[in-house]
Structures are given as C-alpha cells and as structure tokens.
Amino acid sequence: MTEQTSTTTAAGASPASDRPGPPPSTRGSSGGGFLSGSVGRNMGLVVAFALLCIVGIVTAGDRFASTDNVVTILRLAAVVGVVSIGMTFVIIGGGIDLSVGALVALSSVWATTLATQAMAADTHWIVMVGTAVLVGAVAGLVNGVVIAYGKLVAFIATLAMLAAARGLAEIIANRRTQTVRDESFLSFFGASPLGIPMLVWIFAVVAVAGWVLLNRTTFGRRTFAVGGNAEAARLAGIRVQRHTVALYVLSGVTCGIAAVMLMARTTTGSSTHGTLLELDAIAAVVIGGTLLVGGRGTIVGTVLGVLIFTTLSNVFTLNNLSSSSQAVAKGVIIVAAVLLQQRVAAGRRQKRSGKALPPTAAEGAPAGASPGVPAP
C-alpha cells in the first residue's frame, strides 16, 4: 500500500511543498496602515533616528534644534528621498539602478536648455518640468529594455547608462552651469505652504503615492513576487520582463522629479548635479531594511533611512567634521546594515527549514527513513 501511494505521488501532482507559490517575502507585505504597520516593522530605525537627534542636540545645541536647521534637513532630504522611492521599487523587484545620479544631471541640463529657448518663445515653465520627467522616463525605459529583453545584468546596464547620461549632459551643457531665470518656476517651487517648503511637500506626496502603489495595488504585489522569485512569478502568470521595464521607468520618473526639485533649490541645471546620488539612494534604501537581493522592503523604512543619512550629515557639518569623515561613517553604516540583513535572512531561513522538517526527522529518525513511515 505504501509503494502504491508513493508511485501515485511521483506520477501525479507534486506534493504541496514542491509547488511554486508566492515567495516568503510577499507574505504580509502590505499589512497594516501607513504608519501602524510600517513603522512597527521599522521601530529600530525610529529609535536610531531619535538617538541621532539627541546626539545632534547634545553636540550642537540650538543650532541643531532650530527651525531653520530642521527645514534645511528636510529640504536636503527631499531630493534624495524622491530618488530613493524609485530605487526602493527597483531593488524590491530584484534589480539595481546605478544611473540615477547621472539621470538627474541629464534631466536638469536638458530641461534648463529647453527653458532658455522656451522663455524666448514665451512658453510656460510646465514644459520644462514635463521635459525633465520625460527625459528621466525615457532613460529608465532604455535601462529596463536592455536589462529585461537584452538579458544584461542590471549592474552593468545601469553603470553604462551612468557613463552615457553623464557624458551626454556635459555635451548638452557644454560643461557650463545653466541658470534658471523663470520667475514663475522659482516662485512656485520656492513657496512654503503652511510653513513647509514646497520641495518637502513634493517628497511627501511621492512617498505616500509610492506606499499606496507598493502596498495597495496589483503592481506592488507583482513587484514583491518578481523580486522574491522571478521564476515562480512567471509561472503564476506575471509578465516579468514587462514589469521589470516598468520598474526602471518608474525610477527614471523619480529622477526627473528630483531634477526639477534640484533645479528649484539651486536655480541651476548642471552636468555635475546628482554626483554620487546613487550611493546615497542605495544606502538609504538598504538602511531602511530593503533586501538587496529583492523581495522585501518598505517605503516608510526608506523614508526613515533618508532622514537618518541626511541628519547624520547635518550633525557632522554642525560639528565641523570633514566630508571625508561623513563618507567613512556612511560606509560603515552601509556595511553594518548589509551584515545585519544577512544575519536576519539566515535566521529566517534556518527557522523555515526547521519548521519544514517532518516529525520523524525532528525526533531523530534514522537517515534513510521516509516521512510518515515508521522506523524499523
């Protein structure tokens, strides 16, 4: 009877444990509200941010706690934060985008060049904003197509785009910084509704929209599935290649938005904009708890990661510590975060493998015994 059962199982459907299903990282990815669930899962980051603020108050006093300094931190965090939201989607989806800084530069230069021509033609500044976003989206589309359909490794493809976009930005700008002179543009993005800078409002809107997209839509669920197990996602009917392209287009769009914000903050468009921005964005995403291998992450964690890194830089600056010291500190934090991720992931794998053991094995059955068959 036992042999007949085994034969039927082998010839028919696979056991439940062997059937492809949603990757573990997708389970419970969207549970809870915007704050209750996400902040609860990122309580360690909340504590770390609070401790960093205490350090800032102790070491810099009123200079750190002043309203002007808080506004400065938020304004600086806004640009990095918008790019980091797009990066979060890409990394959760199992990819990486090293070209974001160069895309910000390319978008800003292209938009300011068009703005100069548009002013002569009396064109509205909305055209300049649309151009920046469109340039970022097209560059992201190129990244996605090369990676998804060209089968090129994301690291190599986006590294090539980094070099190409930065070079193209230098050609367009002729290695000169271009000034934004549109008063309506500067007035709109320089406003402070309810005392909060417009750039911070934009970051908040992008973050909330990103959270909704990731946690309350089919697109978000597919992103977790593709990053957790691309083959299982394909077998489940998800068009993995098309979804991968969409993720990189989304990242490009956030780069275009960040370019507009940077143009408003500095009143310039330059081929040097966004230098090393990709490192800050990846660092913020990793610190926020998103796994570099994909399949797990939160928008709230990324926002906290951005605030932690921006506040850390601010504390270093207020205490007259060099930019080199800031770079070293950021590097140490990134390495520590990745090591912590690896340990947590290893613990989860060990816990799952322990649960997967059949009762006979868990009780010390002989190595050759079959599950469910009494040992001789």
Short mmCIF file of the C-alpha atoms (twelve columns), coordinates in Angstrom:
data_MODEL
# 
_entry.id   MODEL 
# 
loop_
_atom_site.group_PDB 
_atom_site.id 
_atom_site.type_symbol 
_atom_site.label_atom_id 
_atom_site.label_alt_id 
_atom_site.label_comp_id 
_atom_site.label_asym_id 
_atom_site.label_seq_id 
_atom_site.Cartn_x 
_atom_site.Cartn_y 
_atom_site.Cartn_z 
_atom_site.pdbx_PDB_model_num 
ATOM 1   C CA . MET A 1   0.000  0.000  0.000   1 
ATOM 2   C CA . THR A 2   2.864  2.316  0.820   1 
ATOM 3   C CA . GLU A 3   4.558  1.669  -2.549  1 
ATOM 4   C CA . GLN A 4   1.309  2.396  -4.403  1 
ATOM 5   C CA . THR A 5   0.901  5.739  -2.640  1 
ATOM 6   C CA . SER A 6   4.475  6.774  -3.434  1 
ATOM 7   C CA . THR A 7   4.061  5.826  -7.104  1 
ATOM 8   C CA . THR A 8   0.868  7.830  -7.407  1 
ATOM 9   C CA . THR A 9   2.516  10.885 -5.909  1 
ATOM 10  C CA . ALA A 10  5.506  10.708 -8.240  1 
ATOM 11  C CA . ALA A 11  3.390  10.217 -11.355 1 
ATOM 12  C CA . GLY A 12  0.734  12.728 -10.485 1 
ATOM 13  C CA . ALA A 13  0.715  16.132 -8.881  1 
ATOM 14  C CA . SER A 14  3.704  17.269 -6.904  1 
ATOM 15  C CA . PRO A 15  3.493  17.441 -3.150  1 
ATOM 16  C CA . ALA A 16  2.285  20.740 -1.770  1 
ATOM 17  C CA . SER A 17  5.753  21.663 -0.543  1 
ATOM 18  C CA . ASP A 18  7.154  21.396 -4.095  1 
ATOM 19  C CA . ARG A 19  4.553  23.512 -5.815  1 
ATOM 20  C CA . PRO A 20  5.623  27.039 -6.768  1 
ATOM 21  C CA . GLY A 21  3.879  29.620 -4.673  1 
ATOM 22  C CA . PRO A 22  4.340  33.195 -3.630  1 
ATOM 23  C CA . PRO A 23  7.781  33.899 -2.226  1 
ATOM 24  C CA . PRO A 24  8.002  34.230 1.531   1 
ATOM 25  C CA . SER A 25  8.850  37.916 1.187   1 
ATOM 26  C CA . THR A 26  5.425  38.732 -0.240  1 
ATOM 27  C CA . ARG A 27  3.526  37.488 2.765   1 
ATOM 28  C CA . GLY A 28  2.214  40.248 4.905   1 
ATOM 29  C CA . SER A 29  3.988  42.854 2.812   1 
ATOM 30  C CA . SER A 30  1.032  45.156 2.767   1 
ATOM 31  C CA . GLY A 31  -0.469 44.598 6.161   1 
ATOM 32  C CA . GLY A 32  -1.330 47.426 8.485   1 
ATOM 33  C CA . GLY A 33  -1.876 51.103 7.831   1 
ATOM 34  C CA . PHE A 34  0.583  53.647 6.507   1 
ATOM 35  C CA . LEU A 35  2.014  54.246 9.963   1 
ATOM 36  C CA . SER A 36  0.850  51.446 12.236  1 
ATOM 37  C CA . GLY A 37  2.191  48.520 10.228  1 
ATOM 38  C CA . SER A 38  5.209  50.081 8.540   1 
ATOM 39  C CA . VAL A 39  6.625  51.995 11.479  1 
ATOM 40  C CA . GLY A 40  6.037  48.968 13.679  1 
ATOM 41  C CA . ARG A 41  8.227  46.894 11.374  1 
ATOM 42  C CA . ASN A 42  10.842 49.684 11.348  1 
ATOM 43  C CA . MET A 43  10.853 50.527 15.047  1 
ATOM 44  C CA . GLY A 44  14.625 50.048 15.186  1 
ATOM 45  C CA . LEU A 45  15.024 52.810 12.606  1 
ATOM 46  C CA . VAL A 46  12.710 55.097 14.565  1 
ATOM 47  C CA . VAL A 47  14.831 54.563 17.675  1 
ATOM 48  C CA . ALA A 48  18.057 55.122 15.708  1 
ATOM 49  C CA . PHE A 49  16.711 58.362 14.257  1 
ATOM 50  C CA . ALA A 50  15.620 59.557 17.711  1 
ATOM 51  C CA . LEU A 51  19.057 58.767 19.166  1 
ATOM 52  C CA . LEU A 52  20.737 60.618 16.290  1 
ATOM 53  C CA . CYS A 53  18.581 63.670 17.001  1 
ATOM 54  C CA . ILE A 54  19.572 63.506 20.673  1 
ATOM 55  C CA . VAL A 55  23.239 63.392 19.654  1 
ATOM 56  C CA . GLY A 56  22.666 66.444 17.453  1 
ATOM 57  C CA . ILE A 57  21.030 68.367 20.287  1 
ATOM 58  C CA . VAL A 58  23.780 67.425 22.758  1 
ATOM 59  C CA . THR A 59  26.680 68.258 20.424  1 
ATOM 60  C CA . ALA A 60  25.268 71.232 18.517  1 
ATOM 61  C CA . GLY A 61  22.600 72.565 20.865  1 
ATOM 62  C CA . ASP A 62  20.232 75.180 19.479  1 
ATOM 63  C CA . ARG A 63  21.985 75.154 16.118  1 
ATOM 64  C CA . PHE A 64  20.630 71.665 15.508  1 
ATOM 65  C CA . ALA A 65  17.212 72.133 17.116  1 
ATOM 66  C CA . SER A 66  16.463 75.455 15.417  1 
ATOM 67  C CA . THR A 67  13.567 75.667 12.986  1 
ATOM 68  C CA . ASP A 68  15.853 76.836 10.187  1 
ATOM 69  C CA . ASN A 69  18.102 73.791 10.593  1 
ATOM 70  C CA . VAL A 70  15.165 71.371 10.643  1 
ATOM 71  C CA . VAL A 71  13.873 72.949 7.435   1 
ATOM 72  C CA . THR A 72  17.354 72.639 5.921   1 
ATOM 73  C CA . ILE A 73  17.473 68.918 6.778   1 
ATOM 74  C CA . LEU A 74  14.067 68.345 5.209   1 
ATOM 75  C CA . ARG A 75  14.953 70.295 2.058   1 
ATOM 76  C CA . LEU A 76  18.159 68.305 1.607   1 
ATOM 77  C CA . ALA A 77  16.346 65.043 2.306   1 
ATOM 78  C CA . ALA A 78  13.634 65.790 -0.248  1 
ATOM 79  C CA . VAL A 79  15.735 65.327 -3.401  1 
ATOM 80  C CA . VAL A 80  17.492 62.183 -2.160  1 
ATOM 81  C CA . GLY A 81  14.184 60.912 -0.839  1 
ATOM 82  C CA . VAL A 82  12.326 61.134 -4.141  1 
ATOM 83  C CA . VAL A 83  15.102 59.229 -5.945  1 
ATOM 84  C CA . SER A 84  15.179 56.683 -3.106  1 
ATOM 85  C CA . ILE A 85  11.461 55.954 -3.520  1 
ATOM 86  C CA . GLY A 86  12.079 54.900 -7.114  1 
ATOM 87  C CA . MET A 87  15.178 52.962 -6.075  1 
ATOM 88  C CA . THR A 88  13.107 51.082 -3.483  1 
ATOM 89  C CA . PHE A 89  10.830 49.689 -6.179  1 
ATOM 90  C CA . VAL A 90  13.774 48.635 -8.348  1 
ATOM 91  C CA . ILE A 91  15.607 46.871 -5.511  1 
ATOM 92  C CA . ILE A 92  12.477 45.150 -4.169  1 
ATOM 93  C CA . GLY A 93  11.934 43.947 -7.735  1 
ATOM 94  C CA . GLY A 94  15.358 42.305 -7.703  1 
ATOM 95  C CA . GLY A 95  17.282 44.994 -9.611  1 
ATOM 96  C CA . ILE A 96  19.651 47.893 -9.006  1 
ATOM 97  C CA . ASP A 97  19.976 51.310 -10.661 1 
ATOM 98  C CA . LEU A 98  23.392 52.965 -10.588 1 
ATOM 99  C CA . SER A 99  22.425 55.601 -13.145 1 
ATOM 100 C CA . VAL A 100 20.046 57.716 -11.045 1 
ATOM 101 C CA . GLY A 101 22.551 60.494 -10.298 1 
ATOM 102 C CA . ALA A 102 23.504 60.848 -13.953 1 
ATOM 103 C CA . LEU A 103 19.834 60.818 -14.988 1 
ATOM 104 C CA . VAL A 104 19.167 63.701 -12.588 1 
ATOM 105 C CA . ALA A 105 22.007 65.646 -14.231 1 
ATOM 106 C CA . LEU A 106 20.814 64.837 -17.755 1 
ATOM 107 C CA . SER A 107 17.212 65.760 -16.943 1 
ATOM 108 C CA . SER A 108 18.213 69.064 -15.325 1 
ATOM 109 C CA . VAL A 109 20.513 70.101 -18.183 1 
ATOM 110 C CA . TRP A 110 18.027 69.156 -20.877 1 
ATOM 111 C CA . ALA A 111 15.214 70.974 -19.066 1 
ATOM 112 C CA . THR A 112 17.197 74.172 -18.442 1 
ATOM 113 C CA . THR A 113 18.361 74.239 -22.063 1 
ATOM 114 C CA . LEU A 114 14.750 73.977 -23.169 1 
ATOM 115 C CA . ALA A 115 13.769 76.617 -20.606 1 
ATOM 116 C CA . THR A 116 16.168 79.114 -22.153 1 
ATOM 117 C CA . GLN A 117 14.559 78.528 -25.534 1 
ATOM 118 C CA . ALA A 118 11.066 78.471 -24.040 1 
ATOM 119 C CA . MET A 119 11.498 81.884 -22.404 1 
ATOM 120 C CA . ALA A 120 12.305 83.364 -25.796 1 
ATOM 121 C CA . ALA A 121 9.165  81.723 -27.197 1 
ATOM 122 C CA . ASP A 122 7.121  82.721 -24.107 1 
ATOM 123 C CA . THR A 123 6.358  79.068 -23.257 1 
ATOM 124 C CA . HIS A 124 5.060  78.097 -19.796 1 
ATOM 125 C CA . TRP A 125 7.536  76.590 -17.324 1 
ATOM 126 C CA . ILE A 126 5.370  73.467 -17.100 1 
ATOM 127 C CA . VAL A 127 7.015  72.446 -20.376 1 
ATOM 128 C CA . MET A 128 10.402 72.494 -18.642 1 
ATOM 129 C CA . VAL A 129 9.092  70.302 -15.819 1 
ATOM 130 C CA . GLY A 130 7.499  67.878 -18.256 1 
ATOM 131 C CA . THR A 131 10.731 67.670 -20.229 1 
ATOM 132 C CA . ALA A 132 12.761 66.722 -17.148 1 
ATOM 133 C CA . VAL A 133 10.314 63.963 -16.210 1 
ATOM 134 C CA . LEU A 134 10.103 62.722 -19.807 1 
ATOM 135 C CA . VAL A 135 13.894 62.545 -20.180 1 
ATOM 136 C CA . GLY A 136 14.137 60.535 -16.959 1 
ATOM 137 C CA . ALA A 137 11.341 58.196 -18.050 1 
ATOM 138 C CA . VAL A 138 12.900 57.545 -21.479 1 
ATOM 139 C CA . ALA A 139 16.311 56.838 -19.940 1 
ATOM 140 C CA . GLY A 140 14.639 54.481 -17.465 1 
ATOM 141 C CA . LEU A 141 12.861 52.786 -20.363 1 
ATOM 142 C CA . VAL A 142 16.212 52.184 -22.067 1 
ATOM 143 C CA . ASN A 143 17.583 50.704 -18.844 1 
ATOM 144 C CA . GLY A 144 14.587 48.418 -18.458 1 
ATOM 145 C CA . VAL A 145 14.564 47.172 -22.053 1 
ATOM 146 C CA . VAL A 146 18.301 46.428 -22.035 1 
ATOM 147 C CA . ILE A 147 18.007 44.548 -18.730 1 
ATOM 148 C CA . ALA A 148 14.717 42.704 -19.299 1 
ATOM 149 C CA . TYR A 149 14.943 41.892 -23.003 1 
ATOM 150 C CA . GLY A 150 18.667 42.272 -23.649 1 
ATOM 151 C CA . LYS A 151 19.394 39.980 -20.686 1 
ATOM 152 C CA . LEU A 152 22.168 42.294 -19.480 1 
ATOM 153 C CA . VAL A 153 22.984 42.316 -15.771 1 
ATOM 154 C CA . ALA A 154 21.377 45.343 -14.097 1 
ATOM 155 C CA . PHE A 155 24.657 46.408 -12.518 1 
ATOM 156 C CA . ILE A 156 26.412 46.586 -15.907 1 
ATOM 157 C CA . ALA A 157 23.487 48.096 -17.819 1 
ATOM 158 C CA . THR A 158 22.898 50.937 -15.371 1 
ATOM 159 C CA . LEU A 159 26.629 51.543 -14.960 1 
ATOM 160 C CA . ALA A 160 26.830 52.027 -18.736 1 
ATOM 161 C CA . MET A 161 23.842 54.381 -18.576 1 
ATOM 162 C CA . LEU A 162 25.575 56.315 -15.790 1 
ATOM 163 C CA . ALA A 163 28.571 56.996 -18.038 1 
ATOM 164 C CA . ALA A 164 26.478 57.714 -21.140 1 
ATOM 165 C CA . ALA A 165 23.989 60.032 -19.411 1 
ATOM 166 C CA . ARG A 166 26.701 61.990 -17.618 1 
ATOM 167 C CA . GLY A 167 28.634 62.396 -20.861 1 
ATOM 168 C CA . LEU A 168 25.522 63.472 -22.765 1 
ATOM 169 C CA . ALA A 169 24.729 66.010 -20.038 1 
ATOM 170 C CA . GLU A 170 28.212 67.500 -20.421 1 
ATOM 171 C CA . ILE A 171 27.786 67.724 -24.194 1 
ATOM 172 C CA . ILE A 172 24.391 69.458 -23.914 1 
ATOM 173 C CA . ALA A 173 25.590 71.878 -21.238 1 
ATOM 174 C CA . ASN A 174 28.949 72.391 -22.951 1 
ATOM 175 C CA . ARG A 175 30.469 71.926 -19.490 1 
ATOM 176 C CA . ARG A 176 28.760 75.102 -18.278 1 
ATOM 177 C CA . THR A 177 26.247 75.626 -15.484 1 
ATOM 178 C CA . GLN A 178 22.965 76.948 -16.805 1 
ATOM 179 C CA . THR A 179 20.915 79.349 -14.717 1 
ATOM 180 C CA . VAL A 180 17.158 79.033 -14.305 1 
ATOM 181 C CA . ARG A 181 15.663 82.508 -14.715 1 
ATOM 182 C CA . ASP A 182 11.962 81.728 -14.918 1 
ATOM 183 C CA . GLU A 183 10.495 83.696 -12.007 1 
ATOM 184 C CA . SER A 184 7.205  81.796 -12.037 1 
ATOM 185 C CA . PHE A 185 9.046  78.474 -11.749 1 
ATOM 186 C CA . LEU A 186 11.251 79.698 -8.904  1 
ATOM 187 C CA . SER A 187 8.296  81.309 -7.138  1 
ATOM 188 C CA . PHE A 188 6.168  78.158 -7.267  1 
ATOM 189 C CA . PHE A 189 8.848  75.738 -6.066  1 
ATOM 190 C CA . GLY A 190 10.252 78.261 -3.591  1 
ATOM 191 C CA . ALA A 191 6.935  78.680 -1.786  1 
ATOM 192 C CA . SER A 192 6.282  77.291 1.701   1 
ATOM 193 C CA . PRO A 193 2.609  76.329 2.154   1 
ATOM 194 C CA . LEU A 194 1.767  76.083 5.875   1 
ATOM 195 C CA . GLY A 195 5.394  76.975 6.601   1 
ATOM 196 C CA . ILE A 196 6.705  73.795 4.964   1 
ATOM 197 C CA . PRO A 197 8.888  74.133 1.826   1 
ATOM 198 C CA . MET A 198 7.281  73.026 -1.434  1 
ATOM 199 C CA . LEU A 199 10.107 70.534 -2.012  1 
ATOM 200 C CA . VAL A 200 9.203  68.760 1.229   1 
ATOM 201 C CA . TRP A 201 5.556  68.622 0.171   1 
ATOM 202 C CA . ILE A 202 6.603  67.037 -3.126  1 
ATOM 203 C CA . PHE A 203 8.676  64.439 -1.286  1 
ATOM 204 C CA . ALA A 204 5.729  63.676 0.999   1 
ATOM 205 C CA . VAL A 205 3.349  63.261 -1.947  1 
ATOM 206 C CA . VAL A 206 5.793  60.975 -3.780  1 
ATOM 207 C CA . ALA A 207 6.347  58.904 -0.614  1 
ATOM 208 C CA . VAL A 208 2.616  58.454 0.036   1 
ATOM 209 C CA . ALA A 209 1.962  57.642 -3.620  1 
ATOM 210 C CA . GLY A 210 4.826  55.139 -3.531  1 
ATOM 211 C CA . TRP A 211 3.434  53.496 -0.401  1 
ATOM 212 C CA . VAL A 212 -0.028 53.150 -1.942  1 
ATOM 213 C CA . LEU A 213 1.425  51.776 -5.183  1 
ATOM 214 C CA . LEU A 214 3.597  49.246 -3.363  1 
ATOM 215 C CA . ASN A 215 1.132  48.080 -0.729  1 
ATOM 216 C CA . ARG A 216 -2.350 48.591 -2.134  1 
ATOM 217 C CA . THR A 217 -2.118 47.715 -5.830  1 
ATOM 218 C CA . THR A 218 -1.521 44.705 -8.046  1 
ATOM 219 C CA . PHE A 219 1.631  46.414 -9.319  1 
ATOM 220 C CA . GLY A 220 3.092  46.384 -5.821  1 
ATOM 221 C CA . ARG A 221 2.216  42.748 -5.207  1 
ATOM 222 C CA . ARG A 222 3.819  41.810 -8.501  1 
ATOM 223 C CA . THR A 223 6.938  43.759 -7.554  1 
ATOM 224 C CA . PHE A 224 7.341  41.699 -4.387  1 
ATOM 225 C CA . ALA A 225 6.676  38.498 -6.328  1 
ATOM 226 C CA . VAL A 226 9.197  39.264 -9.080  1 
ATOM 227 C CA . GLY A 227 11.876 40.224 -6.571  1 
ATOM 228 C CA . GLY A 228 11.199 37.255 -4.312  1 
ATOM 229 C CA . ASN A 229 11.180 34.585 -7.021  1 
ATOM 230 C CA . ALA A 230 11.085 35.663 -10.671 1 
ATOM 231 C CA . GLU A 231 10.528 32.138 -11.992 1 
ATOM 232 C CA . ALA A 232 7.619  31.489 -9.626  1 
ATOM 233 C CA . ALA A 233 6.173  34.866 -10.612 1 
ATOM 234 C CA . ARG A 234 6.426  33.907 -14.287 1 
ATOM 235 C CA . LEU A 235 4.696  30.585 -13.643 1 
ATOM 236 C CA . ALA A 236 1.967  32.484 -11.798 1 
ATOM 237 C CA . GLY A 237 1.235  34.453 -14.966 1 
ATOM 238 C CA . ILE A 238 3.158  37.665 -14.254 1 
ATOM 239 C CA . ARG A 239 4.910  39.173 -17.265 1 
ATOM 240 C CA . VAL A 240 8.245  39.544 -15.530 1 
ATOM 241 C CA . GLN A 241 10.061 41.304 -18.373 1 
ATOM 242 C CA . ARG A 242 7.353  43.910 -18.836 1 
ATOM 243 C CA . HIS A 243 7.172  44.511 -15.104 1 
ATOM 244 C CA . THR A 244 10.950 44.932 -14.892 1 
ATOM 245 C CA . VAL A 245 10.808 47.598 -17.610 1 
ATOM 246 C CA . ALA A 246 8.039  49.389 -15.691 1 
ATOM 247 C CA . LEU A 247 10.162 49.441 -12.531 1 
ATOM 248 C CA . TYR A 248 13.051 51.167 -14.298 1 
ATOM 249 C CA . VAL A 249 10.711 53.639 -15.980 1 
ATOM 250 C CA . LEU A 250 9.338  54.462 -12.522 1 
ATOM 251 C CA . SER A 251 12.879 55.013 -11.258 1 
ATOM 252 C CA . GLY A 252 13.554 57.320 -14.219 1 
ATOM 253 C CA . VAL A 253 10.411 59.329 -13.499 1 
ATOM 254 C CA . THR A 254 11.507 59.918 -9.900  1 
ATOM 255 C CA . CYS A 255 14.897 61.048 -11.247 1 
ATOM 256 C CA . GLY A 256 13.124 63.589 -13.451 1 
ATOM 257 C CA . ILE A 257 11.102 64.872 -10.495 1 
ATOM 258 C CA . ALA A 258 14.267 65.097 -8.390  1 
ATOM 259 C CA . ALA A 259 15.976 67.034 -11.198 1 
ATOM 260 C CA . VAL A 260 13.191 69.631 -11.136 1 
ATOM 261 C CA . MET A 261 13.496 69.901 -7.355  1 
ATOM 262 C CA . LEU A 262 17.273 70.305 -7.581  1 
ATOM 263 C CA . MET A 263 16.881 72.980 -10.261 1 
ATOM 264 C CA . ALA A 264 14.474 74.854 -7.995  1 
ATOM 265 C CA . ARG A 265 16.768 74.538 -4.974  1 
ATOM 266 C CA . THR A 266 19.969 75.617 -6.727  1 
ATOM 267 C CA . THR A 267 18.397 77.734 -9.539  1 
ATOM 268 C CA . THR A 268 20.748 75.928 -11.944 1 
ATOM 269 C CA . GLY A 269 20.991 72.977 -14.261 1 
ATOM 270 C CA . SER A 270 24.383 71.318 -14.366 1 
ATOM 271 C CA . SER A 271 26.073 68.170 -15.612 1 
ATOM 272 C CA . THR A 272 27.514 67.808 -12.101 1 
ATOM 273 C CA . HIS A 273 24.099 67.591 -10.454 1 
ATOM 274 C CA . GLY A 274 23.393 64.275 -8.753  1 
ATOM 275 C CA . THR A 275 27.036 63.256 -8.355  1 
ATOM 276 C CA . LEU A 276 27.147 60.156 -6.108  1 
ATOM 277 C CA . LEU A 277 23.383 60.469 -5.593  1 
ATOM 278 C CA . GLU A 278 23.047 56.786 -6.473  1 
ATOM 279 C CA . LEU A 279 25.161 55.854 -3.454  1 
ATOM 280 C CA . ASP A 280 23.048 57.959 -1.091  1 
ATOM 281 C CA . ALA A 281 19.839 56.491 -2.512  1 
ATOM 282 C CA . ILE A 282 21.022 52.877 -2.313  1 
ATOM 283 C CA . ALA A 283 22.351 53.479 1.195   1 
ATOM 284 C CA . ALA A 284 19.043 54.958 2.357   1 
ATOM 285 C CA . VAL A 285 17.102 52.044 0.873   1 
ATOM 286 C CA . VAL A 286 19.396 49.447 2.462   1 
ATOM 287 C CA . ILE A 287 19.371 51.212 5.831   1 
ATOM 288 C CA . GLY A 288 15.582 51.263 5.544   1 
ATOM 289 C CA . GLY A 289 15.540 47.464 5.552   1 
ATOM 290 C CA . THR A 290 15.035 46.664 1.871   1 
ATOM 291 C CA . LEU A 291 16.899 43.486 0.937   1 
ATOM 292 C CA . LEU A 292 19.487 43.946 -1.803  1 
ATOM 293 C CA . VAL A 293 18.504 40.542 -3.200  1 
ATOM 294 C CA . GLY A 294 14.929 41.772 -3.632  1 
ATOM 295 C CA . GLY A 295 11.532 40.626 -2.438  1 
ATOM 296 C CA . ARG A 296 11.288 42.610 0.780   1 
ATOM 297 C CA . GLY A 297 11.196 46.287 1.727   1 
ATOM 298 C CA . THR A 298 9.034  49.202 2.844   1 
ATOM 299 C CA . ILE A 299 8.584  52.801 1.734   1 
ATOM 300 C CA . VAL A 300 8.438  54.012 5.344   1 
ATOM 301 C CA . GLY A 301 11.766 52.289 6.004   1 
ATOM 302 C CA . THR A 302 13.281 54.112 3.037   1 
ATOM 303 C CA . VAL A 303 11.956 57.472 4.269   1 
ATOM 304 C CA . LEU A 304 13.484 56.810 7.684   1 
ATOM 305 C CA . GLY A 305 16.749 55.784 6.023   1 
ATOM 306 C CA . VAL A 306 16.829 59.065 4.091   1 
ATOM 307 C CA . LEU A 307 16.173 61.087 7.244   1 
ATOM 308 C CA . ILE A 308 18.869 59.193 9.154   1 
ATOM 309 C CA . PHE A 309 21.511 59.786 6.491   1 
ATOM 310 C CA . THR A 310 20.592 63.443 5.965   1 
ATOM 311 C CA . THR A 311 20.520 64.133 9.696   1 
ATOM 312 C CA . LEU A 312 23.857 62.362 10.150  1 
ATOM 313 C CA . SER A 313 25.449 64.607 7.511   1 
ATOM 314 C CA . ASN A 314 23.919 67.652 9.187   1 
ATOM 315 C CA . VAL A 315 25.288 66.672 12.611  1 
ATOM 316 C CA . PHE A 316 28.745 66.168 11.105  1 
ATOM 317 C CA . THR A 317 28.584 69.564 9.388   1 
ATOM 318 C CA . LEU A 318 27.440 71.401 12.521  1 
ATOM 319 C CA . ASN A 319 30.354 69.860 14.418  1 
ATOM 320 C CA . ASN A 320 32.839 70.927 11.710  1 
ATOM 321 C CA . LEU A 321 33.707 67.370 10.719  1 
ATOM 322 C CA . SER A 322 35.050 66.876 7.215   1 
ATOM 323 C CA . SER A 323 33.141 65.390 4.308   1 
ATOM 324 C CA . SER A 324 35.682 62.561 4.334   1 
ATOM 325 C CA . SER A 325 34.579 61.650 7.852   1 
ATOM 326 C CA . GLN A 326 30.972 61.676 6.691   1 
ATOM 327 C CA . ALA A 327 31.830 59.319 3.836   1 
ATOM 328 C CA . VAL A 328 33.601 56.918 6.202   1 
ATOM 329 C CA . ALA A 329 30.658 56.953 8.617   1 
ATOM 330 C CA . LYS A 330 28.192 56.289 5.796   1 
ATOM 331 C CA . GLY A 331 30.319 53.418 4.524   1 
ATOM 332 C CA . VAL A 332 30.469 51.817 7.959   1 
ATOM 333 C CA . ILE A 333 26.705 52.154 8.379   1 
ATOM 334 C CA . ILE A 334 26.025 50.580 4.976   1 
ATOM 335 C CA . VAL A 335 28.295 47.602 5.689   1 
ATOM 336 C CA . ALA A 336 26.723 47.144 9.125   1 
ATOM 337 C CA . ALA A 337 23.227 47.263 7.628   1 
ATOM 338 C CA . VAL A 338 24.047 44.672 4.957   1 
ATOM 339 C CA . LEU A 339 25.670 42.360 7.505   1 
ATOM 340 C CA . LEU A 340 22.611 42.698 9.737   1 
ATOM 341 C CA . GLN A 341 20.370 41.884 6.766   1 
ATOM 342 C CA . GLN A 342 22.387 38.746 6.058   1 
ATOM 343 C CA . ARG A 343 22.142 37.581 9.660   1 
ATOM 344 C CA . VAL A 344 18.416 38.221 9.809   1 
ATOM 345 C CA . ALA A 345 17.879 36.439 6.478   1 
ATOM 346 C CA . ALA A 346 19.975 33.472 7.627   1 
ATOM 347 C CA . GLY A 347 17.948 33.255 10.821  1 
ATOM 348 C CA . ARG A 348 14.697 33.263 8.865   1 
ATOM 349 C CA . ARG A 349 15.943 30.546 6.519   1 
ATOM 350 C CA . GLN A 350 17.025 28.427 9.458   1 
ATOM 351 C CA . LYS A 351 13.670 28.944 11.140  1 
ATOM 352 C CA . ARG A 352 11.771 27.968 7.978   1 
ATOM 353 C CA . SER A 353 13.941 24.900 7.392   1 
ATOM 354 C CA . GLY A 354 13.371 23.828 10.995  1 
ATOM 355 C CA . LYS A 355 9.615  24.086 10.520  1 
ATOM 356 C CA . ALA A 356 9.833  22.138 7.277   1 
ATOM 357 C CA . LEU A 357 11.370 19.056 8.912   1 
ATOM 358 C CA . PRO A 358 8.921  16.114 9.191   1 
ATOM 359 C CA . PRO A 359 8.075  14.940 12.705  1 
ATOM 360 C CA . THR A 360 10.110 11.744 12.362  1 
ATOM 361 C CA . ALA A 361 13.232 13.665 11.364  1 
ATOM 362 C CA . ALA A 362 12.727 16.217 14.110  1 
ATOM 363 C CA . GLU A 363 12.523 13.371 16.603  1 
ATOM 364 C CA . GLY A 364 15.751 11.838 15.385  1 
ATOM 365 C CA . ALA A 365 14.544 9.178  12.936  1 
ATOM 366 C CA . PRO A 366 17.183 7.216  11.004  1 
ATOM 367 C CA . ALA A 367 18.598 9.000  7.960   1 
ATOM 368 C CA . GLY A 368 17.045 6.533  5.494   1 
ATOM 369 C CA . ALA A 369 13.532 6.636  6.934   1 
ATOM 370 C CA . SER A 370 10.774 8.034  4.718   1 
ATOM 371 C CA . PRO A 371 8.428  10.745 6.046   1 
ATOM 372 C CA . GLY A 372 5.328  9.201  7.514   1 
ATOM 373 C CA . VAL A 373 6.785  5.650  7.507   1 
ATOM 374 C CA . PRO A 374 7.591  4.220  10.950  1 
ATOM 375 C CA . ALA A 375 11.234 3.419  11.515  1 
ATOM 376 C CA . PRO A 376 12.010 -0.313 11.686  1 
# 
